[in-house]
Amino acid sequence: MSRWHIVPLSEAPQYQPQLVEWLWQAFGDQQSRAFFASVIESSVRGADFPQTFVALDGVRPVGTVGVWRCDLISRQDLFPWLAALYVDESARGSGLSAALQSYAEAWCRARGFPDLYLYSLCADYYERFGWRYIGDALDYPDVVVRLYHKAL
Ligand SMILES: CC(C)(COP(=O)(O)OP(=O)(O)OC[C@H]1O[C@@H](n2cnc3c(N)ncnc32)[C@H](O)[C@@H]1OP(=O)(O)O)[C@@H](O)C(=O)NCCC(=O)NCCS
Protein backbone atom coordinates (compact mmCIF):
# COMPACT_ATOMS: atom_id res chain seq x y z
CA MET A 1 0.00 0.00 0.00
CA SER A 2 1.19 3.49 -0.88
CA ARG A 3 2.66 5.73 1.80
CA TRP A 4 0.69 8.64 0.46
CA HIS A 5 -2.89 9.53 0.06
CA ILE A 6 -3.64 11.87 -2.86
CA VAL A 7 -6.84 13.90 -2.72
CA PRO A 8 -8.36 16.86 -4.58
CA LEU A 9 -7.52 20.07 -2.75
CA SER A 10 -11.24 20.85 -2.63
CA GLU A 11 -11.49 18.00 -0.08
CA ALA A 12 -8.59 19.35 2.00
CA PRO A 13 -8.64 23.14 1.52
CA GLN A 14 -6.69 23.72 4.73
CA TYR A 15 -3.52 22.94 2.77
CA GLN A 16 -3.90 25.90 0.40
CA PRO A 17 -1.31 28.17 2.12
CA GLN A 18 1.37 25.44 2.03
CA LEU A 19 0.76 24.78 -1.68
CA VAL A 20 0.93 28.48 -2.53
CA GLU A 21 4.24 28.73 -0.68
CA TRP A 22 5.72 25.72 -2.51
CA LEU A 23 4.66 26.86 -5.96
CA TRP A 24 5.77 30.42 -5.40
CA GLN A 25 9.18 29.25 -4.20
CA ALA A 26 9.64 26.73 -7.01
CA PHE A 27 8.18 28.62 -9.97
CA GLY A 28 7.72 32.22 -8.84
CA ASP A 29 10.72 33.90 -10.35
CA GLN A 30 8.50 36.17 -12.44
CA GLN A 31 5.06 35.75 -10.95
CA SER A 32 4.06 37.03 -7.53
CA ARG A 33 2.86 35.00 -4.58
CA ALA A 34 -0.62 36.41 -5.24
CA PHE A 35 -0.57 34.82 -8.70
CA PHE A 36 -0.14 31.35 -7.23
CA ALA A 37 -2.63 32.07 -4.46
CA SER A 38 -5.17 32.93 -7.13
CA VAL A 39 -4.54 29.71 -9.06
CA ILE A 40 -4.88 27.63 -5.90
CA GLU A 41 -7.99 29.45 -4.72
CA SER A 42 -9.67 29.06 -8.08
CA SER A 43 -9.15 25.29 -7.94
CA VAL A 44 -11.37 24.85 -4.88
CA ARG A 45 -14.40 26.63 -6.28
CA GLY A 46 -15.96 23.55 -7.87
CA ALA A 47 -15.19 24.33 -11.52
CA ASP A 48 -13.85 21.62 -13.84
CA PHE A 49 -10.55 23.51 -14.18
CA PRO A 50 -8.11 24.17 -12.69
CA GLN A 51 -7.75 21.08 -10.53
CA THR A 52 -5.19 20.87 -7.75
CA PHE A 53 -4.33 17.61 -5.98
CA VAL A 54 -2.39 17.26 -2.76
CA ALA A 55 -0.42 14.26 -1.52
CA LEU A 56 -0.60 13.61 2.20
CA ASP A 57 1.64 11.53 4.41
CA GLY A 58 -0.76 11.18 7.32
CA VAL A 59 -1.86 14.76 7.78
CA ARG A 60 1.38 16.22 6.41
CA PRO A 61 1.27 17.60 2.85
CA VAL A 62 4.23 16.28 0.84
CA GLY A 63 3.46 17.16 -2.77
CA THR A 64 1.07 18.59 -5.27
CA VAL A 65 0.12 18.53 -8.93
CA GLY A 66 -2.45 20.37 -11.03
CA VAL A 67 -4.48 19.86 -14.17
CA TRP A 68 -5.03 23.17 -15.89
CA ARG A 69 -7.08 24.30 -18.86
CA CYS A 70 -4.09 26.24 -20.18
CA ASP A 71 -0.54 26.56 -18.91
CA LEU A 72 1.02 28.21 -21.94
CA ILE A 73 -0.88 31.06 -23.53
CA SER A 74 1.04 30.71 -26.80
CA ARG A 75 -0.36 27.13 -27.20
CA GLN A 76 -4.04 27.39 -26.40
CA ASP A 77 -4.68 24.79 -29.09
CA LEU A 78 -3.42 22.17 -26.61
CA PHE A 79 -5.56 20.97 -23.71
CA PRO A 80 -5.50 19.97 -20.85
CA TRP A 81 -2.16 20.49 -19.09
CA LEU A 82 -0.38 18.80 -16.25
CA ALA A 83 1.05 21.71 -14.24
CA ALA A 84 2.56 22.81 -10.96
CA LEU A 85 4.14 19.47 -10.04
CA TYR A 86 5.98 19.80 -6.78
CA VAL A 87 7.40 17.32 -4.26
CA ASP A 88 8.49 18.52 -0.83
CA GLU A 89 12.22 18.10 -0.26
CA SER A 90 11.54 15.62 2.56
CA ALA A 91 9.75 13.28 0.13
CA ARG A 92 11.95 13.53 -2.96
CA GLY A 93 13.43 10.49 -4.60
CA SER A 94 10.71 8.18 -3.29
CA GLY A 95 8.41 7.86 -6.31
CA LEU A 96 5.90 10.51 -5.28
CA SER A 97 6.44 12.52 -8.45
CA ALA A 98 5.40 9.47 -10.50
CA ALA A 99 2.40 8.86 -8.22
CA LEU A 100 1.21 12.47 -8.59
CA GLN A 101 1.56 12.29 -12.37
CA SER A 102 -0.37 9.01 -12.47
CA TYR A 103 -3.14 10.49 -10.35
CA ALA A 104 -3.51 13.51 -12.65
CA GLU A 105 -3.45 11.24 -15.70
CA ALA A 106 -6.14 8.98 -14.24
CA TRP A 107 -8.29 12.02 -13.46
CA CYS A 108 -8.05 13.14 -17.10
CA ARG A 109 -8.58 9.63 -18.49
CA ALA A 110 -11.70 9.20 -16.37
CA ARG A 111 -13.10 12.37 -17.98
CA GLY A 112 -12.42 11.15 -21.48
CA PHE A 113 -9.43 13.31 -22.37
CA PRO A 114 -7.26 11.41 -24.84
CA ASP A 115 -4.22 13.68 -24.48
CA LEU A 116 -2.31 15.49 -21.78
CA TYR A 117 0.38 18.16 -22.21
CA LEU A 118 2.99 19.86 -20.10
CA TYR A 119 5.83 22.25 -20.58
CA SER A 120 9.11 22.37 -18.75
CA LEU A 121 12.52 23.98 -18.80
CA CYS A 122 14.01 20.62 -17.84
CA ALA A 123 15.37 18.13 -20.31
CA ASP A 124 15.62 14.41 -19.49
CA TYR A 125 13.17 14.43 -16.60
CA TYR A 126 9.68 13.83 -17.98
CA GLU A 127 10.97 11.38 -20.58
CA ARG A 128 11.48 8.83 -17.82
CA PHE A 129 7.75 8.90 -17.05
CA GLY A 130 6.70 8.19 -20.63
CA TRP A 131 6.24 11.77 -21.80
CA ARG A 132 7.18 12.50 -25.40
CA TYR A 133 9.03 15.70 -26.24
CA ILE A 134 7.16 17.29 -29.15
CA GLY A 135 9.20 20.44 -29.70
CA ASP A 136 9.80 23.86 -28.24
CA ALA A 137 7.36 26.66 -27.53
CA LEU A 138 7.40 30.15 -26.07
CA ASP A 139 6.44 31.06 -22.57
CA TYR A 140 5.40 34.71 -22.50
CA PRO A 141 7.09 36.74 -23.75
CA ASP A 142 10.24 35.03 -25.02
CA VAL A 143 11.27 32.09 -22.84
CA VAL A 144 11.90 28.93 -24.85
CA VAL A 145 10.40 25.89 -23.12
CA ARG A 146 10.09 22.20 -23.93
CA LEU A 147 6.65 20.82 -24.78
CA TYR A 148 5.63 17.29 -23.82
CA HIS A 149 2.68 15.10 -24.75
CA LYS A 150 1.29 11.92 -23.28
CA ALA A 151 -1.42 9.85 -24.97
CA LEU A 152 -3.85 8.70 -22.31
C1 LIG B 1 11.06 17.74 -9.94
C2 LIG B 1 10.51 17.05 -8.72
C3 LIG B 1 8.99 17.01 -8.77
C4 LIG B 1 11.05 15.61 -8.70
O1 LIG B 1 10.58 14.97 -7.53
P1 LIG B 1 11.32 13.66 -7.00
O2 LIG B 1 10.47 13.00 -6.01
O3 LIG B 1 12.70 14.01 -6.59
O4 LIG B 1 11.34 12.84 -8.35
P2 LIG B 1 11.80 11.39 -8.67
O5 LIG B 1 12.21 10.66 -7.44
O6 LIG B 1 10.75 10.78 -9.50
O7 LIG B 1 13.03 11.62 -9.61
C5 LIG B 1 14.23 12.04 -9.09
C6 LIG B 1 15.16 12.19 -10.25
O8 LIG B 1 14.80 13.37 -10.98
C7 LIG B 1 15.93 14.18 -11.16
N1 LIG B 1 15.54 15.58 -11.16
C8 LIG B 1 15.02 16.27 -10.14
N2 LIG B 1 14.84 17.55 -10.53
C9 LIG B 1 15.23 17.64 -11.82
C10 LIG B 1 15.31 18.69 -12.74
N3 LIG B 1 14.93 19.92 -12.40
N4 LIG B 1 15.79 18.42 -13.99
C11 LIG B 1 16.20 17.17 -14.33
N5 LIG B 1 16.16 16.13 -13.46
C12 LIG B 1 15.69 16.37 -12.22
C13 LIG B 1 16.80 13.86 -9.96
O9 LIG B 1 18.16 14.19 -10.24
C14 LIG B 1 16.61 12.37 -9.81
O10 LIG B 1 17.43 11.69 -10.73
P3 LIG B 1 18.00 10.21 -10.42
O11 LIG B 1 16.80 9.31 -10.28
O12 LIG B 1 18.81 9.88 -11.64
O13 LIG B 1 18.77 10.34 -9.16
C15 LIG B 1 10.98 17.72 -7.40
O14 LIG B 1 12.38 17.72 -7.38
C16 LIG B 1 10.49 19.14 -7.28
O15 LIG B 1 9.36 19.38 -6.88
N6 LIG B 1 11.34 20.11 -7.60
C17 LIG B 1 10.98 21.53 -7.54
C18 LIG B 1 10.17 21.92 -8.74
C19 LIG B 1 10.99 21.76 -10.02
O16 LIG B 1 12.18 21.91 -10.07
N7 LIG B 1 10.28 21.49 -11.10
C20 LIG B 1 10.89 21.33 -12.39
C21 LIG B 1 10.95 19.89 -12.74
S1 LIG B 1 11.69 19.59 -14.32
The ligand as an ORCA input file, in Angstrom:
! r2SCAN-3c Opt
* xyz 0 1
  C      11.065     17.742     -9.941
  C      10.505     17.047     -8.717
  C       8.987     17.011     -8.770
  C      11.046     15.611     -8.696
  O      10.585     14.967     -7.532
  P      11.322     13.662     -7.004
  O      10.471     13.004     -6.005
  O      12.702     14.007     -6.589
  O      11.341     12.836     -8.353
  P      11.798     11.391     -8.675
  O      12.205     10.659     -7.437
  O      10.745     10.784     -9.502
  O      13.029     11.624     -9.610
  C      14.234     12.036     -9.087
  C      15.163     12.190    -10.253
  O      14.797     13.375    -10.983
  C      15.931     14.181    -11.156
  N      15.543     15.580    -11.162
  C      15.018     16.272    -10.144
  N      14.837     17.555    -10.530
  C      15.230     17.640    -11.822
  C      15.309     18.691    -12.745
  N      14.929     19.924    -12.396
  N      15.792     18.424    -13.993
  C      16.196     17.173    -14.331
  N      16.163     16.126    -13.463
  C      15.690     16.374    -12.220
  C      16.801     13.858     -9.961
  O      18.156     14.188    -10.239
  C      16.613     12.365     -9.810
  O      17.428     11.691    -10.726
  P      17.997     10.206    -10.417
  O      16.796      9.315    -10.282
  O      18.810      9.877    -11.642
  O      18.774     10.338     -9.156
  C      10.980     17.725     -7.404
  O      12.375     17.720     -7.380
  C      10.488     19.142     -7.280
  O       9.356     19.377     -6.883
  N      11.336     20.113     -7.597
  C      10.977     21.530     -7.540
  C      10.168     21.917     -8.742
  C      10.985     21.759    -10.023
  O      12.175     21.907    -10.065
  N      10.276     21.487    -11.097
  C      10.889     21.325    -12.390
  C      10.951     19.889    -12.739
  S      11.691     19.586    -14.318
*
